[in-house]
Amino acid sequence: MSSFATMVLVALTIIGPASGPAEPAPARPSVPTPEFARVARAPAAPAAHGTWPLPAPHPILHGFAPPSTLWGAGHRGVDLGGHVGETVRAALGGRVTFAAVLAGRGVVVVDHGATRTTYEPVTATVAVGDVVAAGAPIGALTRTLSHCFPRVCLHWGYLRGATYLDPLTLVGGGPVRLLPLPRGR
């Protein structure tokens, strides 16, 4: 299996519908369809009501850059610089729906009702079904051979259904909008 196909399977596993351990996984068609993964064309900007998943300072190594097509190149989250062993915290309160190693990386997914946040690479300190508050520890940052290597980074994702959103909107960040100066200036 090609590395691209592996990445597609990993992405489909992470963004699939949340289900408890007793429920069977939903059947997937053999060819992925657009219903599985959409990318926000215009970032949704909810009021800032979340917390940073890593303590400050945490440089943004890679920002949110949604691809122009469903399977196109882009960055479907934000990479925050960190240190091995740093505590990773839930950006929003919710229920843990995934906490395991996936494709060689520890992944934690927290469901918030209409949205969910994803964190990787993380050694989970929570289990599926745990309810966590915003800012609660969910794991420890680990090092992987990711696109950040040799640096250590947390890939932080944010989704509504199957649509990727900019996680920086949860903490008052996100895309910069330049407005014209008022007349007379």
Secondary structure as GFF3:
##gff-version 3
##sequence-region A 1 185
A	DSSP	alpha_helix	3	15	.	.	.	ID=ss1
A	DSSP	three_ten_helix	34	36	.	.	.	ID=ss2
A	DSSP	beta_strand	38	39	.	.	.	ID=ss3
A	DSSP	beta_strand	60	62	.	.	.	ID=ss4
A	DSSP	beta_strand	78	81	.	.	.	ID=ss5
A	DSSP	beta_strand	87	89	.	.	.	ID=ss6
A	DSSP	beta_strand	94	102	.	.	.	ID=ss7
A	DSSP	beta_strand	105	111	.	.	.	ID=ss8
A	DSSP	beta_strand	115	120	.	.	.	ID=ss9
A	DSSP	beta_strand	122	124	.	.	.	ID=ss10
A	DSSP	beta_strand	131	132	.	.	.	ID=ss11
A	DSSP	beta_strand	137	141	.	.	.	ID=ss12
A	DSSP	beta_strand	153	160	.	.	.	ID=ss13
A	DSSP	beta_strand	163	165	.	.	.	ID=ss14
A	DSSP	three_ten_helix	167	171	.	.	.	ID=ss15
###
